[in-house]
Amino acid sequence: MINRTLKILDQLISIDTTTTHDTMEAVNFVQTVLHNSGVDTRIIMSENGARASIVATIGNPSTPGIIFSGHLDTVAAEKDEWSVPPHKLTLSGSRAYGRGTTDMKGAIAVLLAHVDILKSSGRTFHIALTHDEESKVHAIGRVLDAGFGHPPAGCIVMEPTGLSTVVAHKGVYLCRICVTGKTAHSAQPELGVDASEYIVKIYEKLQSEFKNRSAGYARDTGFSPDRSTMNIGTLNAGDAVNKIPGTAELTCALRYIPDDDIRGFNESIMQFCYELDHKIKDKDKSCGIVLKTEINIESFSANTESDFIKMFPGNHTKASFGTEAGFFEKRGINTVVFGPGNISQAHIKDEFIEILELEKFGKWITEFCTRT
């Protein structure tokens, strides 16, 4: 079975599904593999019709099934930085190299190679592969809205956990705040509206608001670090020393543990930006402040007492990285994050996965089919 897995993985790696490319070629390939095994599929397009997710059901959709969840998209790969071609599967020793081998085309290849075993089990399984987990994380909502027939009995998010059972992870909220001022020569500053002045106010508000609120946030030693964190990722203003900056922007990332309610923090920042927007418009109607949500990944905390979670290895862990698991859990679907590979290999040059990990995951799927 490992040879079939590697053959499928070779095809998946050869298809560039980085966030700047569409996923239709990969979706069509997955669809062909599934159709060849007699499995019907549904394609769910993005809102603009440029990218696609794919969903399939094996067995009776009128009975509770188990979802195998993954994503076809990958982060970018700069060819010049790699020692092997990023979009060509390279086998070397015990490792399989290529963009997405760990995150997470390796897991998808194993699953597709075992579709006939899933079918022969006589049980119901769903496959859900989204197209934008590495960017906007909008596709999962459309997939869940489309539904799976009967409410699912559980979901396995196949992110790389080293086949450890991840039962919780932090949420991720990324925003971009843009200030439009009015450019002027620095010799006549009164003719301009300094965008940097306003972005500094927003920066200070973000820092002080998070400091004040985080004092009351929870601590959880299962995470590293053991608390919610906030950072300013980028901060830019102006383009020349002799000009009043007409534009400024910053990006902010908030990673929060499931026990923390960050709505109060977000609402306070939005209200501050709203009020500041009115103030800058009082100086010039053409000016303004816009807050854009770039990524909003739900935090995740599984019901570890559920029968579904008890079917997985007992070495429960928590993760600081985000996945689509929280979206399933929020819909009342018992969910676990469980898949082959090490997260430290995700998003880096010369990404690889141990071939033994793929074999172990295939063996686990085979055994799982007899227990569900």
C-alpha positions as CSV (number, residue, x, y, z in Angstrom):
1,M,0.0,0.0,0.0
2,I,2.9,2.4,0.6
3,N,3.8,2.3,-3.1
4,R,0.2,3.4,-4.0
5,T,0.5,6.1,-1.3
6,L,3.7,7.4,-2.8
7,K,2.3,7.3,-6.3
8,I,-0.6,9.4,-5.3
9,L,1.6,11.7,-3.2
10,D,3.8,12.2,-6.3
11,Q,0.9,13.5,-8.3
12,L,-0.4,15.7,-5.5
13,I,3.1,17.3,-4.9
14,S,3.5,17.9,-8.7
15,I,0.4,20.2,-8.6
16,D,1.1,23.6,-7.4
17,T,-1.6,24.5,-4.9
18,T,0.2,27.4,-3.1
19,T,-2.1,30.2,-2.1
20,T,-1.5,32.1,-5.3
21,H,-2.7,29.2,-7.5
22,D,-6.1,27.7,-7.8
23,T,-6.9,24.2,-6.6
24,M,-8.9,22.9,-9.5
25,E,-6.2,20.6,-10.9
26,A,-5.7,19.0,-7.5
27,V,-9.5,18.7,-7.0
28,N,-9.9,17.0,-10.4
29,F,-7.1,14.6,-9.6
30,V,-8.7,13.7,-6.2
31,Q,-12.1,13.4,-7.9
32,T,-10.6,10.9,-10.5
33,V,-9.0,8.8,-7.8
34,L,-12.3,8.6,-5.9
35,H,-14.5,8.0,-9.0
36,N,-12.2,5.1,-9.9
37,S,-13.1,3.6,-6.6
38,G,-16.8,4.2,-7.2
39,V,-17.1,7.1,-4.8
40,D,-19.3,10.1,-5.7
41,T,-18.0,13.6,-5.0
42,R,-19.2,17.1,-4.7
43,I,-17.2,20.2,-5.6
44,I,-17.8,23.3,-3.6
45,M,-16.6,26.5,-5.2
46,S,-15.2,29.6,-3.5
47,E,-17.4,32.7,-3.5
48,N,-15.5,34.1,-6.5
49,G,-15.4,30.8,-8.3
50,A,-11.5,30.8,-8.5
51,R,-10.8,27.9,-6.1
52,A,-12.6,24.7,-5.0
53,S,-13.0,22.3,-2.2
54,I,-14.1,18.6,-2.6
55,V,-16.3,16.5,-0.5
56,A,-17.1,12.8,-0.8
57,T,-19.2,10.3,1.1
58,I,-18.4,6.6,1.3
59,G,-21.3,4.4,2.5
60,N,-24.8,5.5,3.5
61,P,-25.1,9.3,3.9
62,S,-28.3,8.7,6.0
63,T,-26.2,7.2,8.9
64,P,-23.7,9.0,11.2
65,G,-20.3,9.0,9.5
66,I,-16.7,9.9,10.4
67,I,-15.1,12.9,8.5
68,F,-11.5,12.8,7.4
69,S,-10.7,16.5,7.0
70,G,-7.7,18.0,5.2
71,H,-6.7,20.9,3.0
72,L,-5.2,20.8,-0.5
73,D,-3.6,24.3,-0.4
74,T,0.0,24.8,0.7
75,V,2.2,27.8,1.6
76,A,4.6,29.1,-1.0
77,A,7.9,27.5,-1.8
78,E,10.9,29.6,-3.1
79,K,12.7,27.2,-5.5
80,D,16.0,29.0,-5.0
81,E,16.0,28.1,-1.3
82,W,15.3,24.4,-1.7
83,S,17.9,21.8,-2.4
84,V,15.3,19.6,-4.1
85,P,12.5,20.6,-6.5
86,P,9.6,21.7,-4.2
87,H,6.9,20.5,-6.6
88,K,8.4,17.1,-7.4
89,L,8.3,14.3,-4.9
90,T,11.9,13.3,-4.0
91,L,12.6,10.1,-2.1
92,S,15.9,10.1,-0.2
93,G,16.6,7.5,2.4
94,S,13.7,7.2,4.8
95,R,12.2,10.6,3.7
96,A,9.8,12.0,1.1
97,Y,10.6,15.6,0.2
98,G,8.3,18.2,-1.4
99,R,6.0,21.1,-0.6
100,G,3.1,19.7,1.3
101,T,4.5,16.3,2.2
102,T,3.9,17.1,5.8
103,D,1.3,19.8,5.6
104,M,-0.7,18.0,4.5
105,K,-0.7,16.2,1.2
106,G,1.0,13.2,2.8
107,A,-2.0,12.5,5.0
108,I,-4.3,13.0,2.0
109,A,-2.3,10.6,-0.1
110,V,-2.6,7.9,2.6
111,L,-6.3,8.4,2.9
112,L,-6.9,8.2,-0.9
113,A,-4.8,5.0,-1.1
114,H,-7.0,3.4,1.5
115,V,-10.4,4.4,0.1
116,D,-11.2,0.8,-0.9
117,I,-10.5,-0.3,2.7
118,L,-12.9,2.4,3.9
119,K,-15.5,1.1,1.4
120,S,-15.1,-2.5,2.4
121,S,-15.7,-1.7,6.0
122,G,-19.4,-1.1,5.4
123,R,-19.4,2.0,7.5
124,T,-19.9,5.6,6.5
125,F,-17.0,8.0,6.0
126,H,-16.8,11.5,4.6
127,I,-13.8,13.1,3.0
128,A,-13.6,16.9,3.1
129,L,-10.6,18.7,1.5
130,T,-10.7,22.5,1.6
131,H,-8.8,25.1,-0.5
132,D,-7.7,28.0,1.7
133,E,-6.7,26.7,5.1
134,E,-3.3,28.4,4.6
135,S,-4.9,31.8,3.8
136,K,-8.4,33.1,4.4
137,V,-9.9,29.9,6.1
138,H,-13.3,30.7,4.5
139,A,-13.8,27.4,2.6
140,I,-14.5,25.3,5.7
141,G,-17.6,27.4,6.5
142,R,-19.0,26.7,3.0
143,V,-18.2,23.0,3.3
144,L,-20.0,22.8,6.7
145,D,-22.9,24.8,5.4
146,A,-23.3,22.3,2.5
147,G,-23.6,19.5,5.1
148,F,-22.9,15.8,5.1
149,G,-26.4,14.4,5.1
150,H,-26.9,12.9,8.6
151,P,-25.0,14.8,11.3
152,P,-21.5,13.2,11.5
153,A,-20.4,11.1,14.4
154,G,-17.0,12.7,14.5
155,C,-14.2,14.4,12.5
156,I,-10.5,13.6,12.2
157,V,-8.5,16.7,11.1
158,M,-5.4,15.1,9.5
159,E,-2.8,17.8,10.4
160,P,0.7,16.7,11.3
161,T,0.7,15.6,15.0
162,G,3.2,12.8,14.8
163,L,0.1,10.5,15.3
164,S,-0.4,12.0,18.7
165,T,-4.0,12.9,19.7
166,V,-4.4,16.7,19.8
167,V,-7.5,17.6,21.7
168,A,-7.1,21.4,21.9
169,H,-5.4,24.2,20.1
170,K,-5.2,28.0,20.2
171,G,-7.4,30.2,18.1
172,V,-5.8,32.6,15.7
173,Y,-7.0,36.1,14.8
174,L,-5.1,38.2,12.4
175,C,-6.1,41.7,11.4
176,R,-4.8,44.6,9.3
177,I,-5.5,48.2,10.2
178,C,-5.0,50.8,7.4
179,V,-5.0,54.5,7.9
180,T,-5.5,56.9,5.0
181,G,-4.2,60.4,5.7
182,K,-3.2,63.2,3.3
183,T,0.3,63.6,1.9
184,A,2.0,67.0,2.1
185,H,5.5,68.4,1.9
186,S,7.2,68.3,5.3
187,A,7.8,72.0,5.0
188,Q,4.1,72.6,5.1
189,P,2.7,69.9,7.5
190,E,-0.5,71.9,8.1
191,L,-1.6,71.0,4.5
192,G,-1.5,67.3,5.3
193,V,-3.0,64.7,7.6
194,D,-0.3,62.6,9.2
195,A,-1.3,58.9,9.0
196,S,1.6,57.9,11.2
197,E,0.1,59.8,14.1
198,Y,-3.0,57.7,14.0
199,I,-1.3,54.4,13.5
200,V,0.8,55.1,16.6
201,K,-2.3,55.7,18.6
202,I,-3.8,52.4,17.4
203,Y,-0.5,50.6,18.2
204,E,-0.5,52.0,21.7
205,K,-4.2,51.1,22.2
206,L,-3.5,47.5,21.1
207,Q,-0.6,47.1,23.5
208,S,-2.4,48.7,26.5
209,E,-5.7,46.9,25.9
210,F,-4.1,43.5,25.6
211,K,-1.9,44.1,28.7
212,N,-4.9,45.1,30.8
213,R,-7.2,42.3,29.6
214,S,-4.6,39.5,29.6
215,A,-4.0,40.0,33.3
216,G,-7.4,38.2,33.7
217,Y,-6.9,35.6,31.1
218,A,-6.4,31.9,31.9
219,R,-3.1,30.0,32.0
220,D,-2.9,26.5,30.6
221,T,0.4,24.6,30.9
222,G,-0.8,22.3,28.1
223,F,0.1,25.0,25.7
224,S,3.5,26.5,25.0
225,P,3.5,29.4,25.8
226,D,0.9,28.7,28.5
227,R,-1.2,31.9,27.8
228,S,-2.8,33.9,25.0
229,T,-0.4,36.2,23.1
230,M,-0.6,39.3,20.9
231,N,2.0,40.7,18.7
232,I,2.3,43.5,16.1
233,G,3.7,41.8,13.0
234,T,4.3,44.8,10.7
235,L,4.1,48.5,11.1
236,N,4.6,50.8,8.1
237,A,4.1,54.5,7.4
238,G,5.1,56.9,4.6
239,D,7.7,56.6,1.9
240,A,10.1,59.5,2.2
241,V,11.6,61.5,5.1
242,N,10.5,64.9,3.6
243,K,6.8,64.0,3.3
244,I,3.9,63.8,5.7
245,P,2.8,60.2,5.5
246,G,-0.4,59.8,3.6
247,T,-0.8,56.1,4.5
248,A,0.1,53.8,7.4
249,E,-0.8,50.3,8.4
250,L,-0.1,47.6,10.9
251,T,-0.9,43.9,11.2
252,C,-1.7,42.3,14.5
253,A,-1.8,38.6,15.5
254,L,-3.7,37.3,18.5
255,R,-3.2,33.6,19.5
256,Y,-5.6,32.7,22.3
257,I,-6.3,29.6,24.4
258,P,-9.8,28.2,24.3
259,D,-10.7,29.4,27.8
260,D,-10.2,33.0,26.9
261,D,-13.0,35.1,25.4
262,I,-11.3,37.6,23.1
263,R,-14.5,39.2,21.9
264,G,-14.2,42.0,24.5
265,F,-10.7,42.8,23.2
266,N,-11.7,42.8,19.6
267,E,-14.8,44.9,20.2
268,S,-12.8,47.5,22.2
269,I,-10.3,47.8,19.3
270,M,-13.0,48.1,16.7
271,Q,-14.7,50.8,18.8
272,F,-11.4,52.7,19.2
273,C,-10.8,52.6,15.4
274,Y,-14.4,53.7,14.7
275,E,-14.0,56.7,17.0
276,L,-10.6,57.5,15.5
277,D,-12.0,57.3,12.0
278,H,-14.5,60.1,12.8
279,K,-11.7,62.2,14.2
280,I,-9.5,61.9,11.2
281,K,-12.4,62.5,8.9
282,D,-13.0,65.8,10.8
283,K,-9.7,66.9,9.4
284,D,-10.3,65.8,5.9
285,K,-13.3,63.8,4.5
286,S,-11.0,61.8,2.2
287,C,-9.2,60.3,5.2
288,G,-10.2,57.2,7.1
289,I,-9.3,54.1,9.1
290,V,-10.3,50.6,8.1
291,L,-9.9,47.4,10.2
292,K,-9.8,44.2,8.1
293,T,-9.9,40.7,9.5
294,E,-7.3,38.7,7.6
295,I,-7.7,35.3,9.3
296,N,-10.0,34.1,12.0
297,I,-9.4,30.5,13.1
298,E,-11.6,29.2,15.9
299,S,-9.9,27.9,19.0
300,F,-10.5,24.2,19.6
301,S,-11.2,22.1,22.7
302,A,-12.5,18.6,22.3
303,N,-14.8,16.7,24.6
304,T,-12.3,14.2,25.9
305,E,-15.0,12.2,27.6
306,S,-16.8,11.4,24.3
307,D,-16.7,7.9,22.9
308,F,-15.2,9.2,19.7
309,I,-12.2,10.7,21.3
310,K,-11.6,7.5,23.4
311,M,-11.0,5.7,20.1
312,F,-7.7,7.5,19.7
313,P,-4.4,7.0,21.5
314,G,-4.5,8.3,25.0
315,N,-1.4,10.5,24.8
316,H,-3.5,13.7,24.6
317,T,-1.7,16.9,23.7
318,K,-2.5,20.5,23.0
319,A,-1.1,22.6,20.1
320,S,-0.3,26.3,19.7
321,F,-0.8,26.1,15.9
322,G,-4.3,26.5,14.4
323,T,-6.4,24.1,12.3
324,E,-9.9,23.8,11.0
325,A,-10.9,21.6,14.0
326,G,-12.6,24.4,15.9
327,F,-15.1,25.0,13.1
328,F,-16.3,21.4,13.3
329,E,-16.4,21.4,17.0
330,K,-18.5,24.6,17.0
331,R,-21.0,22.8,14.8
332,G,-21.4,20.1,17.5
333,I,-19.2,17.5,15.8
334,N,-16.8,15.7,18.1
335,T,-13.4,16.4,16.6
336,V,-9.7,15.4,17.0
337,V,-6.5,16.6,15.3
338,F,-4.6,13.5,14.3
339,G,-2.2,12.9,11.4
340,P,1.2,11.9,10.2
341,G,4.3,14.1,10.2
342,N,5.9,16.6,12.5
343,I,4.6,20.2,12.6
344,S,8.2,21.5,12.7
345,Q,8.5,20.4,9.1
346,A,5.5,22.5,7.9
347,H,6.1,25.7,6.0
348,I,9.9,25.4,5.7
349,K,12.3,24.8,2.9
350,D,13.1,21.2,2.1
351,E,9.9,20.1,3.7
352,F,9.7,16.3,4.2
353,I,7.8,13.5,5.9
354,E,9.2,10.2,7.1
355,I,7.9,7.4,4.9
356,L,7.4,5.3,8.0
357,E,4.9,7.9,9.3
358,L,2.8,7.4,6.2
359,E,2.9,3.7,6.6
360,K,1.9,4.0,10.3
361,F,-1.0,6.3,9.4
362,G,-2.2,3.8,6.7
363,K,-2.1,1.0,9.2
364,W,-4.0,3.1,11.7
365,I,-6.7,3.8,9.2
366,T,-7.0,0.1,8.4
367,E,-7.4,-0.7,12.1
368,F,-9.7,2.2,12.7
369,C,-12.2,0.9,10.1
370,T,-12.6,-2.3,12.1
371,R,-13.3,-0.4,15.3
372,T,-15.8,2.4,14.2
